[in-house]
């Protein structure tokens, strides 16, 4: 009985530590967004500073192409993409998948916005989106809204409440429009 109690307690401590780690390292609202240059799934490159000179950016990190939660998240942004464009905001999805995977994923689900292949983890690292400091190769599920001033205005981190990312993004964009 004591052994099972000890094992149960150890599992609870491990779960609590992993939950705390999920939020550690993330950037905060008010931080300057790290600049990056990245290759998109269509082979072109993008530089964050160049995009911010014209429009705000929604940058969301997701673990893996073709998984159920990630497909749901990517498609949730797809389904509201036309509305997003009315706010003069660009959107980019980021994962560690390569260009070929992203191109296939984007084609299958008719994704109208670019996906960034962060195969070396540099963008995920800069934004605190690597799990366990990079020991686990998948991204944390986190969304940043970056204003044209280069400042992060929203950090949305929900591993399970995927729809909350999209709702929180639109709440920020609507506040900007009202001002």
HELIX and SHEET records of a PDB file:
HELIX    1   1 UNK A    2  UNK A   23  1                                  22    
HELIX    2   2 UNK A   48  UNK A   52  1                                   5    
HELIX    3   3 UNK A   68  UNK A   79  1                                  12    
HELIX    4   4 UNK A   81  UNK A   85  1                                   5    
HELIX    5   5 UNK A   99  UNK A  108  1                                  10    
HELIX    6   6 UNK A  122  UNK A  126  1                                   5    
HELIX    7   7 UNK A  132  UNK A  134  5                                   3    
HELIX    8   8 UNK A  162  UNK A  178  1                                  17    
SHEET    1   A 2 UNK A  37  UNK A  39  0                                        
SHEET    2   A 2 UNK A  45  UNK A  47 -1                                        
SHEET    1   B 5 UNK A 114  UNK A 117  0                                        
SHEET    2   B 5 UNK A  89  UNK A  95  1                                        
SHEET    3   B 5 UNK A  56  UNK A  61  1                                        
SHEET    4   B 5 UNK A 142  UNK A 146 -1                                        
SHEET    5   B 5 UNK A 152  UNK A 157 -1                                        
SHEET    1   C 2 UNK A 130  UNK A 131  0                                        
SHEET    2   C 2 UNK A 136  UNK A 139 -1                                        
END                                                                             
